Amino acid sequence: MWLAINAGLQSKITSLIADGLELPAALGKGALATYFLFTFTIMFSYAPLQAIIPAEALETTMRAKGLGLGAIIQGLMGFLNQFAGPIALKNIGWKYILFFAIWDVVEACLWYFLGIEGQGRTLEEMNWVYDQPNPVKASKKAARVQDAEEAP
């Protein structure tokens, strides 16, 4: 949401500058505020999950490999973002921010439809969920694995 608002504000700023009109200070402050609000929201919601989900979801024999692969992917994406981001902002401007806003919606849908619910489950229960033919459905169906195993 914050990125979409930021993209809209950046679009308005770009059009005002292109038309040679005066830029209201509130517009720039709003764009800056939405960027900080986005960063603050990510810091307390999504960012911690990048380390927690692989550590909790992977069984002991795979955990080190999974965390290592996750670290490599995060490093590569950070490298790409750091060096490609300024070039993209220069070339396509606010549309680069809009791309990430749309990508966040895609990620949210993927998490909703493909994410495994593991809250309140032990590792053994998570292993049972992952062993099911459809782990996503199994994780949302039973509140606890014992409930699913006892069901007829």
GROMACS elastic network, one bead per residue, 0.5 to 0.9 nm:
[ bonds ]
;  ai    aj funct       b0    kb
    1     4     6  0.51663   500
    1     5     6  0.63125   500
    1     6     6  0.85619   500
    1    38     6  0.80078   500
    1   101     6  0.71497   500
    1   104     6  0.88693   500
    1   105     6  0.89986   500
    2     5     6  0.51887   500
    2     6     6  0.60579   500
    2     7     6  0.85919   500
    2    34     6  0.53926   500
    2    35     6  0.68896   500
    2    36     6  0.88541   500
    2    37     6  0.66999   500
    2    38     6  0.51970   500
    2    39     6  0.89504   500
    2    41     6  0.88571   500
    2   101     6  0.80902   500
    3     7     6  0.60159   500
    3     8     6  0.85581   500
    3    34     6  0.70122   500
    3    35     6  0.69197   500
    3    38     6  0.65277   500
    3    97     6  0.65037   500
    3    98     6  0.69053   500
    3   100     6  0.73137   500
    3   101     6  0.52336   500
    3   102     6  0.89353   500
    3   104     6  0.89512   500
    4     7     6  0.50550   500
    4     8     6  0.62856   500
    4     9     6  0.86905   500
    4    97     6  0.75426   500
    4    98     6  0.60131   500
    4   100     6  0.84976   500
    4   101     6  0.53762   500
    4   102     6  0.79851   500
    5     8     6  0.50986   500
    5     9     6  0.62423   500
    5    10     6  0.85594   500
    5    31     6  0.78727   500
    5    34     6  0.69612   500
    5    98     6  0.89971   500
    6     9     6  0.50831   500
    6    10     6  0.60104   500
    6    11     6  0.84716   500
    6    30     6  0.78088   500
    6    31     6  0.52116   500
    6    32     6  0.79335   500
    6    33     6  0.85745   500
    6    34     6  0.56763   500
    6    35     6  0.65945   500
    6    94     6  0.83176   500
    6    97     6  0.75218   500
    6    98     6  0.82686   500
    7    11     6  0.60230   500
    7    12     6  0.86495   500
    7    31     6  0.81410   500
    7    94     6  0.53620   500
    7    95     6  0.69803   500
    7    96     6  0.82916   500
    7    97     6  0.55513   500
    7    98     6  0.53714   500
    7   101     6  0.81417   500
    8    11     6  0.50449   500
    8    12     6  0.63619   500
    8    13     6  0.86915   500
    8    31     6  0.87187   500
    8    94     6  0.78261   500
    8    98     6  0.81571   500
    9    12     6  0.51417   500
    9    13     6  0.61851   500
    9    14     6  0.85962   500
    9    27     6  0.66526   500
    9    28     6  0.78933   500
    9    30     6  0.73799   500
    9    31     6  0.57801   500
    9    94     6  0.85962   500
   10    14     6  0.60480   500
   10    15     6  0.85828   500
   10    27     6  0.84796   500
   10    28     6  0.82563   500
   10    31     6  0.66788   500
   10    93     6  0.80597   500
   10    94     6  0.54917   500
   10    95     6  0.88731   500
   10    97     6  0.86846   500
   11    14     6  0.51198   500
   11    15     6  0.62275   500
   11    16     6  0.86735   500
   11    93     6  0.82725   500
   11    94     6  0.57934   500
   11    95     6  0.80426   500
   12    15     6  0.51542   500
   12    16     6  0.61701   500
   12    17     6  0.86135   500
   12    27     6  0.82757   500
   13    16     6  0.52066   500
   13    17     6  0.61938   500
   13    18     6  0.85873   500
   13    23     6  0.68831   500
   13    24     6  0.87780   500
   13    27     6  0.71420   500
   13    28     6  0.75465   500
   14    17     6  0.52071   500
   14    18     6  0.60918   500
   14    19     6  0.86184   500
   14    93     6  0.82148   500
   14    94     6  0.79624   500
   15    18     6  0.50257   500
   15    19     6  0.61339   500
   15    20     6  0.85976   500
   15    21     6  0.87001   500
   16    19     6  0.51536   500
   16    20     6  0.62189   500
   16    21     6  0.51945   500
   16    22     6  0.69471   500
   16    23     6  0.64886   500
   17    20     6  0.50237   500
   17    21     6  0.59443   500
   17    22     6  0.73779   500
   17    23     6  0.70791   500
   18    21     6  0.77032   500
   20    23     6  0.88885   500
   23    26     6  0.85816   500
   23    27     6  0.73068   500
   23    28     6  0.78659   500
   24    27     6  0.55557   500
   24    28     6  0.71336   500
   25    28     6  0.53745   500
   25    29     6  0.62205   500
   25    30     6  0.85499   500
   26    30     6  0.58989   500
   26    31     6  0.85479   500
   27    30     6  0.50844   500
   27    31     6  0.62820   500
   27    32     6  0.86919   500
   28    31     6  0.51384   500
   28    32     6  0.62298   500
   28    33     6  0.85463   500
   29    32     6  0.50808   500
   29    33     6  0.59781   500
   29    34     6  0.85895   500
   30    34     6  0.61335   500
   30    35     6  0.85899   500
   31    34     6  0.52971   500
   31    35     6  0.63464   500
   31    36     6  0.88605   500
   32    35     6  0.51706   500
   32    36     6  0.64170   500
   32    37     6  0.86880   500
   33    36     6  0.51890   500
   33    37     6  0.60820   500
   33    38     6  0.85409   500
   34    38     6  0.60014   500
   34    39     6  0.85331   500
   35    38     6  0.51463   500
   35    39     6  0.62808   500
   35    40     6  0.86594   500
   36    39     6  0.50244   500
   36    40     6  0.60434   500
   36    41     6  0.84998   500
   37    40     6  0.50256   500
   37    41     6  0.60375   500
   37    42     6  0.85490   500
   38    41     6  0.51471   500
   38    42     6  0.61741   500
   38    43     6  0.86032   500
   39    42     6  0.51794   500
   39    43     6  0.61092   500
   39    44     6  0.88464   500
   40    43     6  0.51708   500
   40    44     6  0.65769   500
   40    45     6  0.87438   500
   41    44     6  0.55477   500
   41    45     6  0.61263   500
   41    46     6  0.80000   500
   42    45     6  0.51797   500
   42    46     6  0.51947   500
   42    47     6  0.58671   500
   42    48     6  0.87424   500
   43    46     6  0.65762   500
   43    47     6  0.53503   500
   43    48     6  0.71884   500
   44    47     6  0.68017   500
   44    48     6  0.70500   500
   45    48     6  0.66594   500
   45    49     6  0.73930   500
   46    49     6  0.54097   500
   46    50     6  0.70392   500
   47    50     6  0.56100   500
   47    51     6  0.78661   500
   48    51     6  0.59228   500
   48    52     6  0.63461   500
   48    53     6  0.86291   500
   49    53     6  0.54492   500
   49    54     6  0.83733   500
   50    53     6  0.61373   500
   50    54     6  0.73002   500
   50    70     6  0.80392   500
   50    74     6  0.87442   500
   51    54     6  0.61925   500
   51    55     6  0.65214   500
   51    56     6  0.89008   500
   51    67     6  0.76403   500
   51    70     6  0.81573   500
   51    71     6  0.87164   500
   52    55     6  0.52239   500
   52    56     6  0.60469   500
   52    57     6  0.83447   500
   53    56     6  0.52849   500
   53    57     6  0.57322   500
   53    58     6  0.82273   500
   54    57     6  0.51540   500
   54    58     6  0.56921   500
   54    63     6  0.71424   500
   54    66     6  0.65103   500
   54    67     6  0.62727   500
   54    70     6  0.78365   500
   55    58     6  0.59331   500
   55    59     6  0.82445   500
   55    60     6  0.88626   500
   55    63     6  0.62040   500
   55    64     6  0.85098   500
   55    66     6  0.80322   500
   55    67     6  0.68828   500
   56    59     6  0.77479   500
   56    63     6  0.84965   500
   56   118     6  0.84556   500
   56   123     6  0.76412   500
   56   126     6  0.89594   500
   57    63     6  0.83348   500
   57   116     6  0.88100   500
   57   118     6  0.78792   500
   57   123     6  0.77961   500
   57   126     6  0.71926   500
   57   127     6  0.85796   500
   58    61     6  0.80130   500
   58    62     6  0.59554   500
   58    63     6  0.51495   500
   58    64     6  0.88797   500
   58    66     6  0.71910   500
   58    67     6  0.89055   500
   58   123     6  0.86997   500
   58   126     6  0.89806   500
   58   127     6  0.87752   500
   59    62     6  0.56148   500
   59    63     6  0.58561   500
   59   123     6  0.73574   500
   59   126     6  0.88622   500
   59   127     6  0.75864   500
   60    63     6  0.51735   500
   60    64     6  0.77612   500
   61    64     6  0.75430   500
   61    65     6  0.84240   500
   62    65     6  0.55182   500
   62    66     6  0.60509   500
   62    67     6  0.86083   500
   63    66     6  0.51004   500
   63    67     6  0.60048   500
   63    68     6  0.83938   500
   64    67     6  0.52242   500
   64    68     6  0.59902   500
   64    69     6  0.85323   500
   65    68     6  0.50543   500
   65    69     6  0.60827   500
   65    70     6  0.84920   500
   66    69     6  0.51292   500
   66    70     6  0.60581   500
   66    71     6  0.85747   500
   67    71     6  0.61007   500
   67    72     6  0.86377   500
   68    71     6  0.50969   500
   68    72     6  0.62853   500
   68    73     6  0.87038   500
   69    72     6  0.51094   500
   69    73     6  0.62101   500
   69    74     6  0.85798   500
   70    73     6  0.51496   500
   70    74     6  0.60815   500
   70    75     6  0.85027   500
   71    74     6  0.50934   500
   71    75     6  0.60269   500
   71    76     6  0.85616   500
   72    75     6  0.50929   500
   72    76     6  0.61457   500
   72    77     6  0.85922   500
   73    76     6  0.51373   500
   73    77     6  0.61091   500
   73    78     6  0.84716   500
   74    77     6  0.51602   500
   74    78     6  0.59955   500
   74    79     6  0.85060   500
   75    78     6  0.50659   500
   75    79     6  0.60836   500
   75    80     6  0.85623   500
   76    79     6  0.50636   500
   76    80     6  0.61196   500
   76    81     6  0.85050   500
   77    80     6  0.50255   500
   77    81     6  0.59602   500
   77    82     6  0.84525   500
   78    81     6  0.50481   500
   78    82     6  0.59941   500
   78    83     6  0.86233   500
   79    82     6  0.52039   500
   79    83     6  0.62837   500
   79    84     6  0.82167   500
   80    83     6  0.54828   500
   80    84     6  0.54956   500
   80    85     6  0.74928   500
   81    84     6  0.53622   500
   81    85     6  0.50916   500
   81    86     6  0.83771   500
   82    85     6  0.57040   500
   82    86     6  0.73576   500
   83    86     6  0.64751   500
   83    87     6  0.73343   500
   84    87     6  0.53156   500
   84    88     6  0.61282   500
   84    89     6  0.86242   500
   85    88     6  0.51391   500
   85    89     6  0.60625   500
   85    90     6  0.85421   500
   85    96     6  0.81799   500
   86    89     6  0.50539   500
   86    90     6  0.61085   500
   86    91     6  0.86179   500
   87    90     6  0.51570   500
   87    91     6  0.62126   500
   87    92     6  0.85562   500
   88    91     6  0.50974   500
   88    92     6  0.57211   500
   88    93     6  0.68567   500
   88    95     6  0.89240   500
   88    96     6  0.64049   500
   89    92     6  0.55475   500
   89    94     6  0.69240   500
   89    95     6  0.80561   500
   89    96     6  0.60906   500
   89    97     6  0.81131   500
   90    93     6  0.56455   500
   91    96     6  0.89144   500
   92    95     6  0.57423   500
   92    96     6  0.61617   500
   93    96     6  0.58818   500
   93    97     6  0.76107   500
   94    97     6  0.52373   500
   94    98     6  0.63877   500
   94    99     6  0.87407   500
   95    99     6  0.60656   500
   95   100     6  0.87614   500
   96    99     6  0.50917   500
   96   100     6  0.67002   500
   96   101     6  0.88981   500
   97   100     6  0.52756   500
   97   101     6  0.63800   500
   97   102     6  0.88224   500
   98   102     6  0.62343   500
   98   103     6  0.84840   500
   99   102     6  0.52183   500
   99   103     6  0.60938   500
   99   104     6  0.86721   500
  100   104     6  0.60685   500
  100   105     6  0.86998   500
  101   104     6  0.51764   500
  101   105     6  0.66724   500
  101   106     6  0.89602   500
  102   105     6  0.51880   500
  102   106     6  0.64508   500
  102   107     6  0.87731   500
  103   107     6  0.61674   500
  103   108     6  0.86020   500
  104   108     6  0.61262   500
  104   109     6  0.86497   500
  105   108     6  0.50635   500
  105   109     6  0.62956   500
  105   110     6  0.86577   500
  106   109     6  0.51932   500
  106   110     6  0.62204   500
  106   111     6  0.86866   500
  107   110     6  0.50042   500
  107   111     6  0.61008   500
  107   112     6  0.85021   500
  108   111     6  0.51476   500
  108   112     6  0.61128   500
  108   113     6  0.86742   500
  109   112     6  0.50398   500
  109   113     6  0.61153   500
  109   114     6  0.81865   500
  110   113     6  0.53202   500
  110   114     6  0.54945   500
  110   115     6  0.71490   500
  111   114     6  0.53245   500
  111   116     6  0.82989   500
  112   115     6  0.57749   500
  112   116     6  0.87435   500
  113   116     6  0.87710   500
  113   136     6  0.76149   500
  114   135     6  0.88924   500
  114   136     6  0.60766   500
  115   135     6  0.89861   500
  115   136     6  0.63371   500
  115   139     6  0.89014   500
  116   129     6  0.83721   500
  116   130     6  0.86297   500
  116   135     6  0.68015   500
  116   136     6  0.50969   500
  116   137     6  0.82893   500
  116   138     6  0.85260   500
  116   139     6  0.57999   500
  116   140     6  0.76407   500
  117   121     6  0.87815   500
  117   126     6  0.89807   500
  117   136     6  0.74660   500
  117   139     6  0.53243   500
  117   140     6  0.63953   500
  118   121     6  0.55589   500
  118   122     6  0.82166   500
  118   125     6  0.86802   500
  118   126     6  0.66920   500
  118   129     6  0.89172   500
  118   139     6  0.71732   500
  119   122     6  0.87696   500
  120   143     6  0.88854   500
  120   144     6  0.81895   500
  121   124     6  0.79723   500
  121   125     6  0.57671   500
  121   126     6  0.64138   500
  121   143     6  0.89307   500
  121   144     6  0.70078   500
  121   145     6  0.81130   500
  122   125     6  0.51396   500
  122   126     6  0.62636   500
  122   127     6  0.86852   500
  123   127     6  0.61530   500
  123   128     6  0.86651   500
  124   127     6  0.50527   500
  124   128     6  0.64075   500
  124   129     6  0.88134   500
  125   128     6  0.50411   500
  125   129     6  0.63661   500
  125   130     6  0.87856   500
  125   144     6  0.76691   500
  125   145     6  0.57550   500
  125   146     6  0.84099   500
  126   130     6  0.62067   500
  126   131     6  0.85475   500
  126   139     6  0.84011   500
  126   145     6  0.84133   500
  127   130     6  0.51288   500
  127   131     6  0.61163   500
  127   132     6  0.88887   500
  128   131     6  0.51033   500
  128   132     6  0.66483   500
  128   135     6  0.87365   500
  128   145     6  0.73345   500
  129   132     6  0.55052   500
  129   133     6  0.88680   500
  129   134     6  0.83349   500
  129   135     6  0.53090   500
  129   136     6  0.80095   500
  129   137     6  0.89751   500
  129   138     6  0.59745   500
  129   139     6  0.59638   500
  129   145     6  0.77249   500
  130   133     6  0.80044   500
  130   134     6  0.79622   500
  130   135     6  0.51389   500
  130   136     6  0.84094   500
  130   138     6  0.84338   500
  130   139     6  0.85450   500
  131   134     6  0.83481   500
  131   135     6  0.70492   500
  132   135     6  0.52769   500
  132   136     6  0.88695   500
  132   137     6  0.88628   500
  132   138     6  0.67576   500
  133   137     6  0.89292   500
  133   138     6  0.83671   500
  134   137     6  0.55363   500
  134   138     6  0.61901   500
  134   139     6  0.86809   500
  135   139     6  0.59310   500
  135   140     6  0.86041   500
  136   139     6  0.52200   500
  136   140     6  0.64357   500
  136   141     6  0.85992   500
  137   140     6  0.52982   500
  137   141     6  0.59207   500
  137   142     6  0.88461   500
  138   141     6  0.50682   500
  138   142     6  0.64392   500
  138   148     6  0.85963   500
  139   142     6  0.62030   500
  139   143     6  0.77479   500
  139   144     6  0.86113   500
  139   145     6  0.86871   500
  140   143     6  0.72521   500
  141   144     6  0.89254   500
  141   148     6  0.80261   500
  142   145     6  0.62981   500
  142   146     6  0.84410   500
  142   147     6  0.63085   500
  142   148     6  0.55302   500
  143   146     6  0.86050   500
  143   147     6  0.68728   500
  143   148     6  0.79809   500
  144   147     6  0.53632   500
  144   148     6  0.68160   500
  144   149     6  0.89979   500
  145   148     6  0.51138   500
  145   149     6  0.61899   500
  145   150     6  0.86051   500
  146   149     6  0.51041   500
  146   150     6  0.61034   500
  146   151     6  0.85728   500
  147   150     6  0.52993   500
  147   151     6  0.62046   500
  148   151     6  0.52105   500
  148   152     6  0.84551   500
  149   152     6  0.80374   500
